[in-house]
Amino acid sequence: MVISDRLTEQAKKTYNVYKKHDCKRAYYLSMEFLMGRTLSNAMLNLGVNDAVSQAMYDLGLDLEELIDNEPDAGLGNGVWGV
């Protein structure tokens, strides 16, 4: 939830900046979009890897175990649905 909250705040900030500056945006849709697992990528993008790892360690938890247990989003190759 901590990572999700931080991502939400960043998304709000980005949205507000784009809205303020009336930025143009391009959207790309792909039939073969594979999202995969996101927790480790989110922590990396937020720059909180070390802090989260230390907090988990202090709680007696293993960050790698948590990351390994994240379910895959299951959004894979669009051809399989044909």
PDB file of N, CA, C and O in Angstrom:
ATOM      1  N   MET A   1       0.825  -1.192   0.000  1.00  0.00           N
ATOM      2  CA  MET A   1       0.000   0.000   0.000  1.00  0.00           C
ATOM      3  C   MET A   1       0.872   1.260   0.000  1.00  0.00           C
ATOM      4  O   MET A   1       0.506   2.272  -0.596  1.00  0.00           O
ATOM      5  N   VAL A   2       2.015   1.192   0.665  1.00  0.00           N
ATOM      6  CA  VAL A   2       2.912   2.349   0.712  1.00  0.00           C
ATOM      7  C   VAL A   2       3.378   2.705  -0.694  1.00  0.00           C
ATOM      8  O   VAL A   2       3.362   3.872  -1.083  1.00  0.00           O
ATOM      9  N   ILE A   3       3.788   1.701  -1.448  1.00  0.00           N
ATOM     10  CA  ILE A   3       4.258   1.935  -2.817  1.00  0.00           C
ATOM     11  C   ILE A   3       3.110   2.440  -3.678  1.00  0.00           C
ATOM     12  O   ILE A   3       3.289   3.363  -4.472  1.00  0.00           O
ATOM     13  N   SER A   4       1.949   1.851  -3.531  1.00  0.00           N
ATOM     14  CA  SER A   4       0.772   2.273  -4.294  1.00  0.00           C
ATOM     15  C   SER A   4       0.418   3.728  -4.001  1.00  0.00           C
ATOM     16  O   SER A   4       0.111   4.492  -4.916  1.00  0.00           O
ATOM     17  N   ASP A   5       0.462   4.111  -2.725  1.00  0.00           N
ATOM     18  CA  ASP A   5       0.162   5.495  -2.352  1.00  0.00           C
ATOM     19  C   ASP A   5       1.154   6.470  -2.980  1.00  0.00           C
ATOM     20  O   ASP A   5       0.765   7.529  -3.473  1.00  0.00           O
ATOM     21  N   ARG A   6       2.427   6.111  -2.959  1.00  0.00           N
ATOM     22  CA  ARG A   6       3.446   6.992  -3.558  1.00  0.00           C
ATOM     23  C   ARG A   6       3.253   7.104  -5.065  1.00  0.00           C
ATOM     24  O   ARG A   6       3.391   8.187  -5.634  1.00  0.00           O
ATOM     25  N   LEU A   7       2.933   5.984  -5.712  1.00  0.00           N
ATOM     26  CA  LEU A   7       2.695   6.026  -7.158  1.00  0.00           C
ATOM     27  C   LEU A   7       1.487   6.895  -7.489  1.00  0.00           C
ATOM     28  O   LEU A   7       1.498   7.646  -8.465  1.00  0.00           O
ATOM     29  N   THR A   8       0.457   6.787  -6.676  1.00  0.00           N
ATOM     30  CA  THR A   8      -0.747   7.595  -6.887  1.00  0.00           C
ATOM     31  C   THR A   8      -0.434   9.080  -6.757  1.00  0.00           C
ATOM     32  O   THR A   8      -0.899   9.888  -7.560  1.00  0.00           O
ATOM     33  N   GLU A   9       0.346   9.437  -5.754  1.00  0.00           N
ATOM     34  CA  GLU A   9       0.726  10.841  -5.580  1.00  0.00           C
ATOM     35  C   GLU A   9       1.540  11.345  -6.763  1.00  0.00           C
ATOM     36  O   GLU A   9       1.321  12.461  -7.235  1.00  0.00           O
ATOM     37  N   GLN A  10       2.469  10.540  -7.245  1.00  0.00           N
ATOM     38  CA  GLN A  10       3.271  10.931  -8.412  1.00  0.00           C
ATOM     39  C   GLN A  10       2.382  11.089  -9.646  1.00  0.00           C
ATOM     40  O   GLN A  10       2.560  12.021 -10.430  1.00  0.00           O
ATOM     41  N   ALA A  11       1.431  10.179  -9.813  1.00  0.00           N
ATOM     42  CA  ALA A  11       0.526  10.257 -10.963  1.00  0.00           C
ATOM     43  C   ALA A  11      -0.311  11.533 -10.908  1.00  0.00           C
ATOM     44  O   ALA A  11      -0.536  12.171 -11.936  1.00  0.00           O
ATOM     45  N   LYS A  12      -0.773  11.907  -9.716  1.00  0.00           N
ATOM     46  CA  LYS A  12      -1.549  13.141  -9.552  1.00  0.00           C
ATOM     47  C   LYS A  12      -0.709  14.366  -9.912  1.00  0.00           C
ATOM     48  O   LYS A  12      -1.177  15.271 -10.602  1.00  0.00           O
ATOM     49  N   LYS A  13       0.531  14.384  -9.438  1.00  0.00           N
ATOM     50  CA  LYS A  13       1.422  15.506  -9.743  1.00  0.00           C
ATOM     51  C   LYS A  13       1.656  15.619 -11.246  1.00  0.00           C
ATOM     52  O   LYS A  13       1.593  16.710 -11.813  1.00  0.00           O
ATOM     53  N   THR A  14       1.925  14.492 -11.880  1.00  0.00           N
ATOM     54  CA  THR A  14       2.154  14.482 -13.328  1.00  0.00           C
ATOM     55  C   THR A  14       0.919  14.972 -14.062  1.00  0.00           C
ATOM     56  O   THR A  14       1.022  15.805 -14.963  1.00  0.00           O
ATOM     57  N   TYR A  15      -0.247  14.465 -13.688  1.00  0.00           N
ATOM     58  CA  TYR A  15      -1.495  14.871 -14.322  1.00  0.00           C
ATOM     59  C   TYR A  15      -1.698  16.383 -14.197  1.00  0.00           C
ATOM     60  O   TYR A  15      -2.053  17.046 -15.172  1.00  0.00           O
ATOM     61  N   ASN A  16      -1.473  16.923 -12.998  1.00  0.00           N
ATOM     62  CA  ASN A  16      -1.675  18.357 -12.775  1.00  0.00           C
ATOM     63  C   ASN A  16      -0.704  19.206 -13.589  1.00  0.00           C
ATOM     64  O   ASN A  16      -1.091  20.254 -14.107  1.00  0.00           O
ATOM     65  N   VAL A  17       0.542  18.777 -13.711  1.00  0.00           N
ATOM     66  CA  VAL A  17       1.516  19.513 -14.520  1.00  0.00           C
ATOM     67  C   VAL A  17       1.098  19.484 -15.987  1.00  0.00           C
ATOM     68  O   VAL A  17       1.127  20.510 -16.667  1.00  0.00           O
ATOM     69  N   TYR A  18       0.712  18.311 -16.469  1.00  0.00           N
ATOM     70  CA  TYR A  18       0.278  18.195 -17.866  1.00  0.00           C
ATOM     71  C   TYR A  18      -0.943  19.067 -18.132  1.00  0.00           C
ATOM     72  O   TYR A  18      -1.036  19.722 -19.170  1.00  0.00           O
ATOM     73  N   LYS A  19      -1.878  19.068 -17.185  1.00  0.00           N
ATOM     74  CA  LYS A  19      -3.091  19.860 -17.346  1.00  0.00           C
ATOM     75  C   LYS A  19      -2.770  21.356 -17.338  1.00  0.00           C
ATOM     76  O   LYS A  19      -3.309  22.116 -18.143  1.00  0.00           O
ATOM     77  N   LYS A  20      -1.892  21.772 -16.427  1.00  0.00           N
ATOM     78  CA  LYS A  20      -1.516  23.182 -16.308  1.00  0.00           C
ATOM     79  C   LYS A  20      -0.852  23.691 -17.582  1.00  0.00           C
ATOM     80  O   LYS A  20      -1.110  24.816 -18.010  1.00  0.00           O
ATOM     81  N   HIS A  21      -0.003  22.872 -18.186  1.00  0.00           N
ATOM     82  CA  HIS A  21       0.743  23.284 -19.378  1.00  0.00           C
ATOM     83  C   HIS A  21       0.067  22.855 -20.683  1.00  0.00           C
ATOM     84  O   HIS A  21       0.619  23.050 -21.765  1.00  0.00           O
ATOM     85  N   ASP A  22      -1.118  22.276 -20.576  1.00  0.00           N
ATOM     86  CA  ASP A  22      -1.882  21.828 -21.739  1.00  0.00           C
ATOM     87  C   ASP A  22      -1.006  20.993 -22.693  1.00  0.00           C
ATOM     88  O   ASP A  22      -0.974  21.223 -23.902  1.00  0.00           O
ATOM     89  N   CYS A  23      -0.305  20.025 -22.107  1.00  0.00           N
ATOM     90  CA  CYS A  23       0.605  19.172 -22.893  1.00  0.00           C
ATOM     91  C   CYS A  23      -0.176  18.255 -23.829  1.00  0.00           C
ATOM     92  O   CYS A  23      -1.264  17.781 -23.504  1.00  0.00           O
ATOM     93  N   LYS A  24       0.401  18.025 -24.975  1.00  0.00           N
ATOM     94  CA  LYS A  24      -0.157  17.038 -25.898  1.00  0.00           C
ATOM     95  C   LYS A  24       0.348  15.669 -25.453  1.00  0.00           C
ATOM     96  O   LYS A  24       1.462  15.539 -24.948  1.00  0.00           O
ATOM     97  N   ARG A  25      -0.482  14.662 -25.647  1.00  0.00           N
ATOM     98  CA  ARG A  25      -0.107  13.308 -25.260  1.00  0.00           C
ATOM     99  C   ARG A  25      -0.409  12.357 -26.403  1.00  0.00           C
ATOM    100  O   ARG A  25      -1.362  12.542 -27.159  1.00  0.00           O
ATOM    101  N   ALA A  26       0.417  11.348 -26.508  1.00  0.00           N
ATOM    102  CA  ALA A  26       0.192  10.289 -27.494  1.00  0.00           C
ATOM    103  C   ALA A  26      -0.031   8.987 -26.740  1.00  0.00           C
ATOM    104  O   ALA A  26       0.636   8.712 -25.743  1.00  0.00           O
ATOM    105  N   TYR A  27      -0.962   8.201 -27.219  1.00  0.00           N
ATOM    106  CA  TYR A  27      -1.271   6.922 -26.589  1.00  0.00           C
ATOM    107  C   TYR A  27      -0.971   5.808 -27.579  1.00  0.00           C
ATOM    108  O   TYR A  27      -1.300   5.899 -28.762  1.00  0.00           O
ATOM    109  N   TYR A  28      -0.355   4.779 -27.083  1.00  0.00           N
ATOM    110  CA  TYR A  28      -0.009   3.626 -27.912  1.00  0.00           C
ATOM    111  C   TYR A  28      -0.679   2.397 -27.321  1.00  0.00           C
ATOM    112  O   TYR A  28      -0.474   2.071 -26.152  1.00  0.00           O
ATOM    113  N   LEU A  29      -1.464   1.728 -28.117  1.00  0.00           N
ATOM    114  CA  LEU A  29      -2.111   0.497 -27.682  1.00  0.00           C
ATOM    115  C   LEU A  29      -1.495  -0.675 -28.442  1.00  0.00           C
ATOM    116  O   LEU A  29      -1.331  -0.627 -29.661  1.00  0.00           O
ATOM    117  N   SER A  30      -1.167  -1.702 -27.716  1.00  0.00           N
ATOM    118  CA  SER A  30      -0.544  -2.863 -28.335  1.00  0.00           C
ATOM    119  C   SER A  30      -1.327  -4.117 -27.976  1.00  0.00           C
ATOM    120  O   SER A  30      -1.716  -4.312 -26.825  1.00  0.00           O
ATOM    121  N   MET A  31      -1.551  -4.952 -28.958  1.00  0.00           N
ATOM    122  CA  MET A  31      -2.211  -6.231 -28.720  1.00  0.00           C
ATOM    123  C   MET A  31      -1.299  -7.188 -27.950  1.00  0.00           C
ATOM    124  O   MET A  31      -1.779  -8.170 -27.383  1.00  0.00           O
ATOM    125  N   GLU A  32      -0.025  -6.922 -27.925  1.00  0.00           N
ATOM    126  CA  GLU A  32       0.918  -7.837 -27.285  1.00  0.00           C
ATOM    127  C   GLU A  32       1.595  -7.164 -26.099  1.00  0.00           C
ATOM    128  O   GLU A  32       2.807  -7.274 -25.916  1.00  0.00           O
ATOM    129  N   PHE A  33       0.807  -6.475 -25.305  1.00  0.00           N
ATOM    130  CA  PHE A  33       1.299  -5.777 -24.133  1.00  0.00           C
ATOM    131  C   PHE A  33       1.484  -6.774 -22.995  1.00  0.00           C
ATOM    132  O   PHE A  33       0.536  -7.459 -22.611  1.00  0.00           O
ATOM    133  N   LEU A  34       2.682  -6.860 -22.459  1.00  0.00           N
ATOM    134  CA  LEU A  34       2.953  -7.754 -21.348  1.00  0.00           C
ATOM    135  C   LEU A  34       3.435  -6.930 -20.165  1.00  0.00           C
ATOM    136  O   LEU A  34       4.579  -6.476 -20.147  1.00  0.00           O
ATOM    137  N   MET A  35       2.579  -6.738 -19.190  1.00  0.00           N
ATOM    138  CA  MET A  35       2.878  -5.889 -18.061  1.00  0.00           C
ATOM    139  C   MET A  35       3.804  -6.567 -17.056  1.00  0.00           C
ATOM    140  O   MET A  35       4.750  -5.946 -16.571  1.00  0.00           O
ATOM    141  N   GLY A  36       3.548  -7.811 -16.742  1.00  0.00           N
ATOM    142  CA  GLY A  36       4.389  -8.529 -15.787  1.00  0.00           C
ATOM    143  C   GLY A  36       4.198  -8.031 -14.369  1.00  0.00           C
ATOM    144  O   GLY A  36       3.183  -7.415 -14.044  1.00  0.00           O
ATOM    145  N   ARG A  37       5.166  -8.299 -13.544  1.00  0.00           N
ATOM    146  CA  ARG A  37       5.120  -7.893 -12.137  1.00  0.00           C
ATOM    147  C   ARG A  37       5.602  -6.451 -12.007  1.00  0.00           C
ATOM    148  O   ARG A  37       6.488  -6.021 -12.745  1.00  0.00           O
ATOM    149  N   THR A  38       5.023  -5.710 -11.077  1.00  0.00           N
ATOM    150  CA  THR A  38       5.305  -4.274 -11.041  1.00  0.00           C
ATOM    151  C   THR A  38       5.944  -3.755  -9.760  1.00  0.00           C
ATOM    152  O   THR A  38       6.493  -2.653  -9.761  1.00  0.00           O
ATOM    153  N   LEU A  39       5.893  -4.512  -8.666  1.00  0.00           N
ATOM    154  CA  LEU A  39       6.377  -3.992  -7.391  1.00  0.00           C
ATOM    155  C   LEU A  39       7.840  -3.567  -7.445  1.00  0.00           C
ATOM    156  O   LEU A  39       8.174  -2.455  -7.037  1.00  0.00           O
ATOM    157  N   SER A  40       8.708  -4.431  -7.939  1.00  0.00           N
ATOM    158  CA  SER A  40      10.136  -4.086  -7.963  1.00  0.00           C
ATOM    159  C   SER A  40      10.408  -2.916  -8.908  1.00  0.00           C
ATOM    160  O   SER A  40      11.254  -2.071  -8.617  1.00  0.00           O
ATOM    161  N   ASN A  41       9.701  -2.859 -10.032  1.00  0.00           N
ATOM    162  CA  ASN A  41       9.867  -1.727 -10.955  1.00  0.00           C
ATOM    163  C   ASN A  41       9.384  -0.424 -10.316  1.00  0.00           C
ATOM    164  O   ASN A  41      10.020   0.620 -10.465  1.00  0.00           O
ATOM    165  N   ALA A  42       8.267  -0.490  -9.613  1.00  0.00           N
ATOM    166  CA  ALA A  42       7.732   0.705  -8.954  1.00  0.00           C
ATOM    167  C   ALA A  42       8.701   1.216  -7.897  1.00  0.00           C
ATOM    168  O   ALA A  42       8.938   2.420  -7.799  1.00  0.00           O
ATOM    169  N   MET A  43       9.263   0.303  -7.105  1.00  0.00           N
ATOM    170  CA  MET A  43      10.217   0.726  -6.071  1.00  0.00           C
ATOM    171  C   MET A  43      11.454   1.349  -6.700  1.00  0.00           C
ATOM    172  O   MET A  43      11.980   2.341  -6.195  1.00  0.00           O
ATOM    173  N   LEU A  44      11.914   0.772  -7.793  1.00  0.00           N
ATOM    174  CA  LEU A  44      13.080   1.316  -8.485  1.00  0.00           C
ATOM    175  C   LEU A  44      12.782   2.715  -9.018  1.00  0.00           C
ATOM    176  O   LEU A  44      13.585   3.631  -8.845  1.00  0.00           O
ATOM    177  N   ASN A  45      11.635   2.881  -9.662  1.00  0.00           N
ATOM    178  CA  ASN A  45      11.260   4.176 -10.231  1.00  0.00           C
ATOM    179  C   ASN A  45      11.046   5.249  -9.164  1.00  0.00           C
ATOM    180  O   ASN A  45      11.305   6.427  -9.410  1.00  0.00           O
ATOM    181  N   LEU A  46      10.583   4.853  -7.997  1.00  0.00           N
ATOM    182  CA  LEU A  46      10.370   5.803  -6.911  1.00  0.00           C
ATOM    183  C   LEU A  46      11.655   6.073  -6.127  1.00  0.00           C
ATOM    184  O   LEU A  46      11.715   7.011  -5.332  1.00  0.00           O
ATOM    185  N   GLY A  47      12.672   5.260  -6.351  1.00  0.00           N
ATOM    186  CA  GLY A  47      13.940   5.430  -5.635  1.00  0.00           C
ATOM    187  C   GLY A  47      13.867   5.036  -4.174  1.00  0.00           C
ATOM    188  O   GLY A  47      14.552   5.624  -3.336  1.00  0.00           O
ATOM    189  N   VAL A  48      13.039   4.041  -3.857  1.00  0.00           N
ATOM    190  CA  VAL A  48      12.848   3.642  -2.464  1.00  0.00           C
ATOM    191  C   VAL A  48      13.323   2.225  -2.166  1.00  0.00           C
ATOM    192  O   VAL A  48      12.989   1.673  -1.117  1.00  0.00           O
ATOM    193  N   ASN A  49      14.098   1.624  -3.071  1.00  0.00           N
ATOM    194  CA  ASN A  49      14.553   0.241  -2.873  1.00  0.00           C
ATOM    195  C   ASN A  49      15.231   0.038  -1.526  1.00  0.00           C
ATOM    196  O   ASN A  49      14.865  -0.863  -0.771  1.00  0.00           O
ATOM    197  N   ASP A  50      16.210   0.869  -1.228  1.00  0.00           N
ATOM    198  CA  ASP A  50      16.979   0.696   0.005  1.00  0.00           C
ATOM    199  C   ASP A  50      16.109   0.898   1.249  1.00  0.00           C
ATOM    200  O   ASP A  50      16.206   0.137   2.211  1.00  0.00           O
ATOM    201  N   ALA A  51      15.272   1.915   1.223  1.00  0.00           N
ATOM    202  CA  ALA A  51      14.415   2.202   2.378  1.00  0.00           C
ATOM    203  C   ALA A  51      13.421   1.068   2.625  1.00  0.00           C
ATOM    204  O   ALA A  51      13.213   0.655   3.766  1.00  0.00           O
ATOM    205  N   VAL A  52      12.811   0.568   1.553  1.00  0.00           N
ATOM    206  CA  VAL A  52      11.845  -0.525   1.693  1.00  0.00           C
ATOM    207  C   VAL A  52      12.548  -1.791   2.152  1.00  0.00           C
ATOM    208  O   VAL A  52      12.049  -2.501   3.025  1.00  0.00           O
ATOM    209  N   SER A  53      13.701  -2.073   1.570  1.00  0.00           N
ATOM    210  CA  SER A  53      14.461  -3.257   1.954  1.00  0.00           C
ATOM    211  C   SER A  53      14.832  -3.202   3.431  1.00  0.00           C
ATOM    212  O   SER A  53      14.709  -4.203   4.137  1.00  0.00           O
ATOM    213  N   GLN A  54      15.286  -2.042   3.907  1.00  0.00           N
ATOM    214  CA  GLN A  54      15.664  -1.894   5.318  1.00  0.00           C
ATOM    215  C   GLN A  54      14.440  -2.020   6.226  1.00  0.00           C
ATOM    216  O   GLN A  54      14.508  -2.663   7.274  1.00  0.00           O
ATOM    217  N   ALA A  55      13.327  -1.412   5.829  1.00  0.00           N
ATOM    218  CA  ALA A  55      12.102  -1.493   6.636  1.00  0.00           C
ATOM    219  C   ALA A  55      11.617  -2.936   6.744  1.00  0.00           C
ATOM    220  O   ALA A  55      11.212  -3.383   7.816  1.00  0.00           O
ATOM    221  N   MET A  56      11.661  -3.651   5.637  1.00  0.00           N
ATOM    222  CA  MET A  56      11.253  -5.063   5.651  1.00  0.00           C
ATOM    223  C   MET A  56      12.185  -5.878   6.554  1.00  0.00           C
ATOM    224  O   MET A  56      11.732  -6.720   7.329  1.00  0.00           O
ATOM    225  N   TYR A  57      13.481  -5.619   6.445  1.00  0.00           N
ATOM    226  CA  TYR A  57      14.470  -6.318   7.276  1.00  0.00           C
ATOM    227  C   TYR A  57      14.203  -6.043   8.760  1.00  0.00           C
ATOM    228  O   TYR A  57      14.243  -6.955   9.586  1.00  0.00           O
ATOM    229  N   ASP A  58      13.933  -4.780   9.084  1.00  0.00           N
ATOM    230  CA  ASP A  58      13.658  -4.403  10.474  1.00  0.00           C
ATOM    231  C   ASP A  58      12.417  -5.105  11.015  1.00  0.00           C
ATOM    232  O   ASP A  58      12.318  -5.361  12.215  1.00  0.00           O
ATOM    233  N   LEU A  59      11.476  -5.415  10.133  1.00  0.00           N
ATOM    234  CA  LEU A  59      10.255  -6.128  10.532  1.00  0.00           C
ATOM    235  C   LEU A  59      10.444  -7.644  10.514  1.00  0.00           C
ATOM    236  O   LEU A  59       9.525  -8.393  10.843  1.00  0.00           O
ATOM    237  N   GLY A  60      11.635  -8.089  10.129  1.00  0.00           N
ATOM    238  CA  GLY A  60      11.907  -9.525  10.067  1.00  0.00           C
ATOM    239  C   GLY A  60      11.327 -10.180   8.825  1.00  0.00           C
ATOM    240  O   GLY A  60      11.085 -11.387   8.808  1.00  0.00           O
ATOM    241  N   LEU A  61      11.106  -9.387   7.789  1.00  0.00           N
ATOM    242  CA  LEU A  61      10.528  -9.893   6.547  1.00  0.00           C
ATOM    243  C   LEU A  61      11.558  -9.846   5.427  1.00  0.00           C
ATOM    244  O   LEU A  61      12.513  -9.071   5.477  1.00  0.00           O
ATOM    245  N   ASP A  62      11.353 -10.677   4.426  1.00  0.00           N
ATOM    246  CA  ASP A  62      12.275 -10.754   3.295  1.00  0.00           C
ATOM    247  C   ASP A  62      11.645 -10.106   2.074  1.00  0.00           C
ATOM    248  O   ASP A  62      10.631 -10.584   1.564  1.00  0.00           O
ATOM    249  N   LEU A  63      12.242  -9.024   1.607  1.00  0.00           N
ATOM    250  CA  LEU A  63      11.722  -8.300   0.447  1.00  0.00           C
ATOM    251  C   LEU A  63      11.687  -9.190  -0.787  1.00  0.00           C
ATOM    252  O   LEU A  63      10.714  -9.163  -1.540  1.00  0.00           O
ATOM    253  N   GLU A  64      12.725  -9.969  -1.002  1.00  0.00           N
ATOM    254  CA  GLU A  64      12.775 -10.844  -2.178  1.00  0.00           C
ATOM    255  C   GLU A  64      11.630 -11.855  -2.169  1.00  0.00           C
ATOM    256  O   GLU A  64      11.077 -12.182  -3.220  1.00  0.00           O
ATOM    257  N   GLU A  65      11.279 -12.343  -0.993  1.00  0.00           N
ATOM    258  CA  GLU A  65      10.161 -13.280  -0.884  1.00  0.00           C
ATOM    259  C   GLU A  65       8.849 -12.598  -1.270  1.00  0.00           C
ATOM    260  O   GLU A  65       8.011 -13.184  -1.955  1.00  0.00           O
ATOM    261  N   LEU A  66       8.684 -11.358  -0.822  1.00  0.00           N
ATOM    262  CA  LEU A  66       7.483 -10.589  -1.175  1.00  0.00           C
ATOM    263  C   LEU A  66       7.421 -10.377  -2.685  1.00  0.00           C
ATOM    264  O   LEU A  66       6.379 -10.589  -3.305  1.00  0.00           O
ATOM    265  N   ILE A  67       8.531  -9.962  -3.267  1.00  0.00           N
ATOM    266  CA  ILE A  67       8.577  -9.716  -4.708  1.00  0.00           C
ATOM    267  C   ILE A  67       8.286 -10.992  -5.484  1.00  0.00           C
ATOM    268  O   ILE A  67       7.563 -10.964  -6.480  1.00  0.00           O
ATOM    269  N   ASP A  68       8.844 -12.109  -5.034  1.00  0.00           N
ATOM    270  CA  ASP A  68       8.616 -13.391  -5.710  1.00  0.00           C
ATOM    271  C   ASP A  68       7.168 -13.848  -5.623  1.00  0.00           C
ATOM    272  O   ASP A  68       6.712 -14.613  -6.472  1.00  0.00           O
ATOM    273  N   ASN A  69       6.439 -13.394  -4.612  1.00  0.00           N
ATOM    274  CA  ASN A  69       5.044 -13.809  -4.431  1.00  0.00           C
ATOM    275  C   ASN A  69       4.039 -12.907  -5.142  1.00  0.00           C
ATOM    276  O   ASN A  69       2.839 -13.183  -5.132  1.00  0.00           O
ATOM    277  N   GLU A  70       4.529 -11.828  -5.762  1.00  0.00           N
ATOM    278  CA  GLU A  70       3.607 -10.952  -6.486  1.00  0.00           C
ATOM    279  C   GLU A  70       3.043 -11.705  -7.695  1.00  0.00           C
ATOM    280  O   GLU A  70       3.806 -12.249  -8.493  1.00  0.00           O
ATOM    281  N   PRO A  71       1.729 -11.738  -7.833  1.00  0.00           N
ATOM    282  CA  PRO A  71       1.156 -12.428  -8.996  1.00  0.00           C
ATOM    283  C   PRO A  71       1.414 -11.649 -10.282  1.00  0.00           C
ATOM    284  O   PRO A  71       1.466 -10.419 -10.278  1.00  0.00           O
ATOM    285  N   ASP A  72       1.574 -12.375 -11.367  1.00  0.00           N
ATOM    286  CA  ASP A  72       1.733 -11.764 -12.673  1.00  0.00           C
ATOM    287  C   ASP A  72       0.376 -11.217 -13.105  1.00  0.00           C
ATOM    288  O   ASP A  72      -0.658 -11.830 -12.843  1.00  0.00           O
ATOM    289  N   ALA A  73       0.384 -10.071 -13.763  1.00  0.00           N
ATOM    290  CA  ALA A  73      -0.873  -9.436 -14.181  1.00  0.00           C
ATOM    291  C   ALA A  73      -1.648 -10.283 -15.195  1.00  0.00           C
ATOM    292  O   ALA A  73      -2.853 -10.099 -15.363  1.00  0.00           O
ATOM    293  N   GLY A  74      -0.972 -11.194 -15.859  1.00  0.00           N
ATOM    294  CA  GLY A  74      -1.647 -12.087 -16.785  1.00  0.00           C
ATOM    295  C   GLY A  74      -2.079 -11.421 -18.094  1.00  0.00           C
ATOM    296  O   GLY A  74      -2.940 -11.941 -18.803  1.00  0.00           O
ATOM    297  N   LEU A  75      -1.492 -10.295 -18.404  1.00  0.00           N
ATOM    298  CA  LEU A  75      -1.815  -9.611 -19.649  1.00  0.00           C
ATOM    299  C   LEU A  75      -0.717  -9.946 -20.656  1.00  0.00           C
ATOM    300  O   LEU A  75       0.311  -9.271 -20.712  1.00  0.00           O
ATOM    301  N   GLY A  76      -0.935 -10.958 -21.421  1.00  0.00           N
ATOM    302  CA  GLY A  76       0.137 -11.420 -22.288  1.00  0.00           C
ATOM    303  C   GLY A  76      -0.146 -11.242 -23.752  1.00  0.00           C
ATOM    304  O   GLY A  76      -0.923 -10.376 -24.154  1.00  0.00           O
ATOM    305  N   ASN A  77       0.466 -12.036 -24.511  1.00  0.00           N
ATOM    306  CA  ASN A  77       0.413 -12.022 -25.960  1.00  0.00           C
ATOM    307  C   ASN A  77      -1.030 -12.055 -26.448  1.00  0.00           C
ATOM    308  O   ASN A  77      -1.760 -13.007 -26.170  1.00  0.00           O
ATOM    309  N   GLY A  78      -1.442 -11.018 -27.176  1.00  0.00           N
ATOM    310  CA  GLY A  78      -2.810 -10.911 -27.668  1.00  0.00           C
ATOM    311  C   GLY A  78      -3.230 -12.011 -28.610  1.00  0.00           C
ATOM    312  O   GLY A  78      -4.425 -12.256 -28.777  1.00  0.00           O
ATOM    313  N   VAL A  79      -2.274 -12.682 -29.231  1.00  0.00           N
ATOM    314  CA  VAL A  79      -2.590 -13.735 -30.185  1.00  0.00           C
ATOM    315  C   VAL A  79      -3.264 -14.923 -29.497  1.00  0.00           C
ATOM    316  O   VAL A  79      -4.069 -15.619 -30.115  1.00  0.00           O
ATOM    317  N   TRP A  80      -2.946 -15.158 -28.240  1.00  0.00           N
ATOM    318  CA  TRP A  80      -3.503 -16.311 -27.526  1.00  0.00           C
ATOM    319  C   TRP A  80      -5.020 -16.224 -27.404  1.00  0.00           C
ATOM    320  O   TRP A  80      -5.688 -17.249 -27.272  1.00  0.00           O
ATOM    321  N   GLY A  81      -5.567 -15.021 -27.447  1.00  0.00           N
ATOM    322  CA  GLY A  81      -7.001 -14.875 -27.333  1.00  0.00           C
ATOM    323  C   GLY A  81      -7.749 -15.071 -28.642  1.00  0.00           C
ATOM    324  O   GLY A  81      -8.980 -15.075 -28.663  1.00  0.00           O
ATOM    325  N   VAL A  82      -7.010 -15.233 -29.736  1.00  0.00           N
ATOM    326  CA  VAL A  82      -7.645 -15.358 -31.044  1.00  0.00           C
ATOM    327  C   VAL A  82      -8.216 -16.742 -31.235  1.00  0.00           C
ATOM    328  O   VAL A  82      -8.792 -17.033 -32.283  1.00  0.00           O
TER     329      VAL A  82
END
